[in-house]
Amino acid sequence: MALTEGRDIQVLDCRDPQEWAAGHIDGSVHCYVPDIRDGFPDEIDRTEPVWVVCRTGNRASIAAGILEGLGVDIVVVSKGGVPDLVS
């Protein structure tokens, strides 16, 4: 969990495995965007806020749409990318 605006929030990193291995936000959960429908991570609580991140925000937007379709109530999409957040 990452602390954002005074509350805990789940971070889902939807980048590809190579990008994830090169660096990621501590405490984030990895699930490559094409795999979200088939293998939604057990570590993510669907009733709690989810911050979805990728490299630029494009895949995060796609992942957010999928998550909303799966019943995730609150989805926050990062407008920047993980490289900017972890540097």
DARAVEN-V243965 format. One record per backbone hydrogen bond with DSSP energy under -0.5 kcal/mol. CO is the residue of the C=O (numbers start at 1). NH is the residue of the N-H. If there is no record, write none. Layout:
co: {CO CO}
nh: {NH NH}
//
This chain:
co: {2 2 4 7 9 10 10 11 11 12 12 13 14 16 17 18 19 20 25 29 32 32 33 35 41 43 44 45 46 49 50 50 51 52 53 54 57 58 59 60 61 62 63 64 65 66 67 68 73 74 76 81 81 82 83}
nh: {4 9 7 4 2 12 51 13 29 14 53 31 33 20 21 22 23 23 28 13 35 36 36 39 44 45 46 48 73 10 52 76 12 78 14 82 61 62 63 64 65 66 67 68 69 70 72 71 75 50 52 84 85 86 87}
//
